[in-house]
């Protein structure tokens, strides 16, 4: 195929994601839903807390930040609430991606992609 002189690249405009980040202080276990923000800044609120992921949905993802002001861990659990996907310490975040689907009869389709250190200001 020959070069036709057209530029194959486009410069995209800046995008916004209203409601894409949510900050919350937990008082107990937090069960996520697919209509929650994809980026969550969670403060454990005085003690270690569990965060339960929603049922698997292919292509879903969450980036969860532990914004606690003390050494309080967030244990992120698969949708079945019995299998740990990640433990996020104070000043860390976890990126989780789902490559399975509920139709695949998978209760644990979430995969930990990364634990990332964060600096809160």
C-alpha positions as CSV (number, residue, x, y, z in Angstrom):
1,X,0.0,0.0,0.0
2,X,1.4,3.3,-1.0
3,X,1.6,6.5,1.1
4,X,-1.3,8.8,0.2
5,X,0.0,12.0,1.9
6,X,-2.7,12.1,4.6
7,X,-1.6,12.3,8.3
8,X,-2.7,9.1,10.0
9,X,-2.5,10.7,13.4
10,X,-5.0,13.0,15.1
11,X,-4.4,15.1,18.2
12,X,-7.3,14.4,20.5
13,X,-9.0,17.1,22.6
14,X,-8.7,17.0,26.4
15,X,-11.4,14.8,27.9
16,X,-13.3,15.1,31.3
17,X,-14.7,12.4,33.4
18,X,-17.3,14.0,35.7
19,X,-17.9,11.7,38.7
20,X,-14.9,9.7,37.8
21,X,-13.2,10.2,41.2
22,X,-14.9,9.8,44.6
23,X,-13.5,10.4,48.1
24,X,-15.1,8.5,51.0
25,X,-14.3,7.7,54.6
26,X,-15.4,4.1,55.4
27,X,-17.2,3.0,58.5
28,X,-17.3,-0.7,57.6
29,X,-17.0,-3.0,54.5
30,X,-17.6,-1.2,51.2
31,X,-19.1,-3.2,48.4
32,X,-18.5,-1.6,45.0
33,X,-21.0,-1.4,42.2
34,X,-20.3,-0.9,38.5
35,X,-21.9,2.6,38.6
36,X,-19.4,3.7,41.3
37,X,-16.5,6.0,40.2
38,X,-13.7,4.1,38.7
39,X,-11.1,6.0,40.8
40,X,-11.8,5.9,44.5
41,X,-9.9,7.6,47.3
42,X,-10.9,5.7,50.4
43,X,-10.0,6.5,54.0
44,X,-10.3,3.4,56.2
45,X,-11.7,5.5,59.0
46,X,-9.8,4.2,62.0
47,X,-9.3,0.5,61.3
48,X,-8.6,-2.0,58.5
49,X,-11.5,-2.3,56.1
50,X,-12.6,-4.7,53.4
51,X,-13.6,-3.5,49.9
52,X,-15.6,-6.0,47.9
53,X,-15.4,-5.8,44.1
54,X,-18.6,-6.1,42.0
55,X,-19.5,-9.1,39.9
56,X,-17.1,-9.7,37.1
57,X,-17.7,-7.6,33.9
58,X,-15.2,-7.9,31.1
59,X,-13.3,-4.6,30.7
60,X,-14.2,-3.1,34.0
61,X,-11.5,-1.5,36.1
62,X,-11.0,0.4,39.4
63,X,-8.1,2.4,40.7
64,X,-8.4,2.4,44.5
65,X,-6.3,4.8,46.7
66,X,-5.8,4.3,50.4
67,X,-6.0,7.9,51.8
68,X,-5.9,6.8,55.4
69,X,-4.0,9.1,57.9
70,X,-2.7,6.1,59.8
71,X,-1.4,2.5,59.1
72,X,-4.9,1.2,58.1
73,X,-5.0,-1.4,55.3
74,X,-7.7,-1.9,52.7
75,X,-8.2,-5.5,51.8
76,X,-9.7,-5.7,48.3
77,X,-11.7,-8.8,47.8
78,X,-13.2,-10.6,44.8
79,X,-16.9,-10.5,44.3
80,X,-17.4,-13.7,46.3
81,X,-16.0,-11.7,49.4
82,X,-13.8,-14.7,50.3
83,X,-10.8,-14.3,48.1
84,X,-8.3,-11.4,48.5
85,X,-7.3,-9.6,45.3
86,X,-5.0,-7.1,46.9
87,X,-4.0,-5.5,50.2
88,X,-3.5,-1.8,49.9
89,X,-1.4,-0.1,52.7
90,X,-1.5,3.5,53.7
91,X,-0.2,5.8,50.9
92,X,-0.6,3.0,48.3
93,X,-3.1,2.5,45.5
94,X,-4.2,-0.6,43.5
95,X,-5.2,-0.8,39.9
96,X,-7.6,-3.8,39.3
97,X,-8.9,-5.0,35.9
98,X,-11.5,-7.6,35.1
99,X,-10.9,-9.8,32.1
100,X,-13.7,-12.3,32.9
101,X,-17.5,-12.0,32.8
102,X,-20.2,-13.1,35.1
103,X,-21.5,-15.2,32.2
104,X,-18.2,-17.1,32.5
105,X,-19.4,-18.3,35.9
106,X,-16.3,-16.6,37.4
107,X,-16.8,-15.1,40.9
108,X,-13.1,-14.1,41.0
109,X,-12.4,-12.5,37.6
110,X,-10.6,-9.5,38.9
111,X,-6.8,-9.2,38.5
112,X,-4.4,-6.9,40.3
113,X,-2.5,-5.0,37.7
114,X,-0.3,-2.8,40.0
115,X,0.3,-1.5,43.5
116,X,1.4,2.1,43.2
117,X,2.8,4.3,45.9
118,X,1.0,7.7,46.3
119,X,1.9,11.0,48.0
120,X,-1.1,12.9,49.5
121,X,-0.9,16.6,49.8
